[in-house]
Amino acid sequence: MRRRLFALLAAPLFAAPLSTSAQTPAAIDSIVERALKTFGNQGAAIAVVKDGKVVVARGYGVKKLGAPDKVGPDTRFGIASNTKAFTATALGMLVEEGKLEWDAPVIRYLPDFAMYDPFVTREITIRDLLVHRSGLGLGAGDLLWWPASTYDRKEIMRRLRFIKPATSFRTAYAYDNVLYLVAGEVIERISGRSWEQFVQERILARVGMAASTVRHSDAAGVDDVATTHAEVDGAVRVIAPMVSDNTNPAGGINAGARDIAKWLQVQLDSGRLADGSRLVSTRTAREIWTGVTPMGTAPAPAEIAPLSKQFNLYALGFQTNDFRGRNMLWHTGGLPGYLSFLAFIPEARVGVAVLTNTETPMFSALGWSLLDYALGTRPPWDFVGGYAALNQRQKAATAAARGATAAGRDSLSKPSLALSKYAGVYEDAWYGEVRVTMANGRLRMALAHTPQLQGELVHWQHDTFLARWDDREMRADAFVTFQLNADGSIDQVKLVAADPDTDFSFDFQDLLLKPKPAR
């Protein structure tokens, strides 16, 4: 996700025959096989493009743990947030047609759109929807769609007006997904086609990405689809994929190695298609690649030192910074059981992509290793070993944090109230209802619009309970703290993720639950 503009290539890049397994350079096979073994991934799809030619686009490993089916060149993986560049491209096409302006206010096209601050509502532009500087906090509003909720896109967009900002408008970077949902609504309103129709017909079909699809729900298909895996309770296993289509504009595309290689070719030729026509103009490609929001340049950990940056910006669906002294565009993506990496360096005419079906750091380790290979870096950095060491160090730090949390618990404390007194219906301004019930001497919590987020409230200490969700694949248990009034009634309830490894899209910390008045 970041970017910046580099010199655009004048010479067109043309599609070349895909490399077969037998033609794959031995060095690439060695890099991929080591990465798979080091991190224990089930499968991966990779693409390497250089000088307009596809060096390799193929699969490795298996689609499903314990099953023999191999990953092929068209086996689909959820590319998650690498979808964002497709949404930015769709908007760019509408700008070229004179139907949109990058810096026009969103309310010109969606009069019913509103943010919490009326000033932001008036000033936020189409460009702002894509660059993570709206003032929303990290992942703010994600609980409206993740895990799968009962809200549709229009209701999710309507509820954004109730989410308080974390920073001032355009002053800080904080990654969000919900404004890409709004971008999808703009595309539908202006084009008369759903985001899915527009992207499938006007982007994927023209690029030649014939095997790719545009819906999260396609990950549940039974044809050439990689099965999702993750570590749950200490063991890697098959997990359920994300199947809610609410945020397809932020992460819904599914693709394989062959198709993602074609997308890299179009990017490296600044929007030119294989037949010489254009998906977007050079000018629009420049807009999409140009960095907007500063992201910071803290040094990289020693294990992956070459990833330290001199500049670091988010553009329109890409991140841009320097790598090996060159300007680079790249992004990563993550969904339950799917991780993806895509990077390209226009001035070097190289690009790589990695799609995986197991949640480990392999996607990044392999992505940077392949980029070093494509650049001919000598000597290359050992990103596989570096990420493996960094992963172990981070696991130790996480274990220490968990230990500190457990050690700080006052296990002898008791709740202030009888358990039944905590039961009731609570409401958050932007999320909606959360219910606490009492049955068989135990408390349970259910987020009313998120069927997967329901579970037992286990007393932790004082008036704090641990919400232990029934669906253990959530990996997102939360501390729930009841705050009392002087008369012993409940004033408000706050939640926070109980584990430091919890995905940021579980934005429990943004909830402020109040008892819902009886009617």
N, C-alpha and C positions, 0 to 999 in steps of 0.2 A: 503494500500500500504506500508508496510514497513516490515522489518523483521530482523531476526537474528536466529542463529541456537540454538536449544535446544537439549537436549538429545533425540535421536530417540528411539522410542519404539521397543523392540524386539518382543513382543507378537503381533500376527496378530489381527486385528479388523475385526469382521464379521458382515455382515448386519443382522439387526433384523427386525421383522415385524413393519410396520409403526403404529404409534399411531392413533387411530380413534378419532373423535371429542369427543365421550363419554369417551375415555380413557385418554384424555388430562388432565394432572394434573391441579387441580383447581387453584393453584397458578399461573400457566402460563396464564390460561384464564383471571384471574384477572389483571395480569400485562398488557396483550395485550389490554383488553377492556378499561382499564384506559388510556392507551397511545392513543388509537384511539379517545376516547372522549376528552382528554385534547387538542390534536392538530387538531381535526376535520378531520382526514384522512378518505378517503372513504374505502380503503381496505388495507390489508397487508397479506403477506405470511411469515410464520416463520418456522425455523427448529432449533431444539436443539438436539445435539448428545452428548452422554456421555458413556464412556467405551465401545465404539464400537457399541452401540445401538442407534437407533433413538428414542429419548424420545417423540418427537412430530414433525410432518411435516404436516402443514395444513394451511388453509386460514381463514381469518377473514374479516368481512365487505363485501362490495359490489364491483363489478367490475367497476361500472359506477354510477356517481351521479344521483339520481332520478330513477334508474332502480333496479329491485329486484334481479338480478342474483348475487349469492354469490360467493366469491372467494373460490376456491377449492384447493386441494393439488397439482393439475397440472396446475392451472391457471398461465399463463406466464406473467412475468414482465421483462422489460429490466434491466439487471444487470449492464449495463454500464461498468465502469472501473474495476469491478470485473472480466471482460473478460481478463484483462491483464495477470492474472496468467495462463490462458489457453494458451495464446500466448507464455509465457515463458516456459510452459510445452512442447508445440510443438517443440520449439527450443531444449529443453533438450533431447527430443526423437531423434532428428536428430544428436545431439552430441553423444548420445549413439551408434548410428549407424555408427559413424565415418565420417559423412558427413559434420560436422561443428566442429569448436572449439570455446568455449566461448570467448577466448581472441585473436582470429584471427581478422584482420581488415575486416570491412564490404566490402571493395572494392575487397577482394579476391573472394567474392561471387556475388557482384553487382558492376562490374567494372565501370558502368556509374553513380554510386552514388557519390555525392559531397556535402560538406558543404561549408560555406562561406570562412573559413580559410583553405588553402591547407594543413596545418599541421594537422588540425582536420580530414580532409578528409582521410589523410594517416593513422592516428592513431586510429580513433574511431573503437571500436570493437563490436562484437555481444552483449557482456555483456553491453556495454555502451548504446546500443539502449534501454535498459530496465530500467535503474537506474537514469534517470533524472539529469545527470551531464555533458551534452554535451556542455554547455555554452549558449544554447538557453534560452531566458527569459520565464517567466511563460506563458504557453499557446501559445507560439510563433508559428505562421503558422496555427493556428486553423481556421482562416478565409478562408483558402484554401479549407476547407471541411465543416465548420459550420458557418452559416446555409448551407443547401445543396447547393453545387456549381456545376458548369458545368465541373470542372476538374475531370479527373479520377486519380486513384492512382499513375500511373506512372508519370503523369504531376505534381501532388502534390510533389512527391519525387524529380523530376527534379528542382522544384522551391525552394527547401530548400537551394540551393547553393547561393541564393540571400538574405537570411535572416541574418542580422548581429548579431553576438553573443552579449549577455548581460553581460557575465562574461567570464573569461578564462576557458579553457577546464579542466574539472574534478576538479574545485575548489569550486563549489557551487551547491546546490540542487535547481532545478526549474522544476516543473511538466510540462510535455509535452505529447501530444498525437501523434504528427506526426511521431516520431521515432518508435512508435509501428506499424504504417502503413508501415514503412520501414522494420521492422521485419517481417511483413506479406509478403512483397515482397521477402525477403530472403527465407522464408518457401516455397513459390511458386517456386522460381528459383531452389532450391535444391531438393525439393520433386517431382516436376512436377505436383503438385496438388495446386489448389487455397487454400488460408488460410481457406476458408469456407469448402471446401471438406476435407482437412486434419483434421480440428478440429471436424467436424461432424462425420467422419468415424473412425478416429484413437483415438479420446478422448471421445466425448460424447457417441458414440455407445458402447465403451468398458466399460465405467463407468456405463452404464445403464441409461443414461439421455435421455430416449426415447422421452419424451415430449418437450425437449429443441430444440431451433433453433439457428442459427448463424448469422442472418442478422438483422440489424436495421429495415429494411423494413417489417419484420415479425410482428412488433408492430402494423401495420395497418391491421392485419388479423381479420377475423370475427368469429373465433372459440373461444377457451378458452384463451382469452387474456384480461388482465386488461387494461381498458381505462385510458389514461393519464389526470391528473388534475393539475392545478396550480392557484395561485391567480393572476388575471389580473385586473388592475384598481380597486383594492380593494375588489374583489369578487372571490371566488373559482369557477372555471368552467372547463369544458372539454377543453383541448387544443390538438392541433395536435401533434402526436409523431414524433420523429426523424425517417426519412425513407430513408436517404441517406446511402448507403452501403460502401462509401469510406473508412471509418475508422472502419469497423467491427473488425479488429485485436486489436483495442484499446477499443472497447466497444459494440460489436454487439450482444452478446449472450442474449437470452431470456430464462428464466427458471422459474420453480415454486418451491414450498416448497419441494415436494417429490424428485425432481432431485437435488436440491442444497444440500439436506441432504446427498445424495450419494457422491457428490463432497467433502463434509466435511469429510465423512468417509475415502475416499481415501487419503485426506491430512493428517488426523490424524494417518493413518497407513503408512505414508511416501511413498506413491505411490503404495501400494498393493491394488489390486482389490478384490471384494467380493468372487471371485472364487479361490483366492490364487495366481493368476498370477499377474504380475506387469505392471502397466502403465508406471512407470519409476523406476529406481533403487533407493535404499537408497542414494547412492552417488549423484544422480541427484536431489533428493528431498533436500538434504543438500545444494547443490549449489543454488537452487531456494530460499531456506529459509535464506541464509546467507546475512546479511546486508552489503551494499556497500557504499552508499552515506549518510553522516550525514545530519540529518534534523533539529537539534536543540532540546533543552529540556526546553523551557520556561515553567514556572508553568502554570497549567491549571486554568481557572477562578474558583473562590470560589464555584460557583454553581455546578461545576463538578470536585471538587478537586481530587478525586481518579484517574483522568486521567493525573495527573502530571507524568513525566517520568524521569527515571535515565539515560536511553539511548534511542536513537530514530534514526533508520536507514531505508533507502529504499533498499530493496533487488531486486529480479527479479519478479516483478509483485505483490509483497506484501510489506507492511510496517511491521517493527518489532520493538517492544519496550517492556518494562515491564508493567505488569498490576497485581496488587495485589501480587507483589513480584515474579511473574513468567514471563518467556519469552513468548511473544504472537506474532502471525502473524495475520494481518488483512488488510482490505482494505474497502474503500467505493466507491460508484459509483453514478453518477448523469447524467441524461438526462432530456429533457423536460417532466415533469410529472412522472418520475421514479427516485427513490432513493433507494440505496441498501447498506447493511452493512453485512460484513462477517468477523468473527474472530474465531481463534482456538488456544488452548494452548496445545501443544503435551504432556508436562509432566503431565498435569492434565487430559488428555484424554477427553477434552470437546471442543465443537465448536458450534457456533450459526450463524444464518443468518436471516436477515430481508429484505424483498422486499416490496416496497410500490408504490402506484400509485398516490400519492399526494405530492407536494413539501412543506414539513414541516420538522422540526427537529425530528419528531417522529422516523425516522429510526435509528438515533443514540441513542436517549433516550431509545428506546425499546431494541436495540442491547446490550447496556451495562447492562441494567436491566436483560436481559436474561442470559448474561454471569455471572453476580453475582449469579443468581439463579442456574445455572449449577455448579458453583464452591461451592455453599453452603455458601456464604459469610454471616456472621452474626455480626452485623446487615447489611443488604444490604443498599447501598446508594440509595437515592431517585433521580435517574437519570431523571425520568419523570418530577418531580417537578423542578429539577435543570435546565434541558433544557428549560422548560417553562419559568422560571424566567429569564434565560440568553437570551432567545429569545426576551422577552419583553424589556430587557435592551438594546439589540442590535438594536431593532426596534426604541427605543427612540434616540439612538445615530445616527442612519441613518436619522431619521426625523430631528434631529438637524443639521446634515451635509447638508441636502437638504435645510433647512431654511437658513443656512449660505451662501450657493451658491446663492439662490434667493436674499438674502439681499445684497450681494456684486455686484449684477448686476447694471450696469449703464443703466437704462431703457430709459434715455433721449438721449443716444448717437445714432449716425446715421452711416450707412455704409460709408466707404470712397469713394466707387464707386457706380455708377448706377448699379442696380441689374443685368442687362444684361451683365455687364462686368465680373461678376463672372462665367458666363456660359462658358463651354468648356469641352474638354476631358482631363483628367488628368491620370497619370500613376504612379503606384508604382512598384519598381523593382521586388518585390517578388509576390505581389498580381495580378497586371495587371491593367486594365482600370477601372476608376471611372468617371462617366459622370455627369456633372451639366448642367441642361437645364433650359430654361426660357419659361413659358407658362402662359398666362392669368395673367401676372403681378406677378407671383410667381416662386421662384426657387425650383427645385427638384434635388435630388441626387440619383444616382443608382450605386451600385457596380455591374459592368457589369457581373461578373461571379457568383453572388449570388442573384437570383431572389427575395428573400424575403427581401433583404436590399435595398429598395427604398422608398423614402418618401420626404416630403416637408422640405425645409430649412427655418426655421422661424428665423428672426433676433433676436439675443440675446443681443449683445452689440458690438459696434465698428465693427470689421471685423470678428466677431465670430457669427455663426449661430447654431441653434439647429436642427439636423437631426431628424425629428420625423417620424419614419418608419411607413408605412401604416399598416403593420402587427403588431398589438399591442401585439401579443403573444411573439414577440421578447424580449420585456422588456429590450431594449438596446439602447435607444436614445443616440445620440452622439453629442458633441460639435465639430463643424467644424470651424477651424480658417484659414483664408486666410492671407498669409503674402505677402506684396507688395514690389516691387522694387522701386527705387527712382523715376522712370518715371510713377509710378502708375500701371504698369503691375503686374500680379501675379507671384511671385517667387515660392511659394510652399504652400501646404495645409496640415494641420495636424489635426488629429482627436483624441478625447479622450472620454471615456465613460462619460455620463452626470450624471449618478447616481451611488452611491457607491455600490448598490446591483447588478450591472451588472455582469453577469457571465464572468469569466476570459477568456473564449474561444472567446469572442468578443475582440480580441487583436487589437482594433483600434489604440492604441497608437504606434504600430509598423509600421504603414503606414506613408510614406513620399511621398505625391503626388506632382508630377511636371507636369506643362502643357505639353501635348504631342505635339511635333512639327507637324505642318501640312505637309502633303506629297503630 
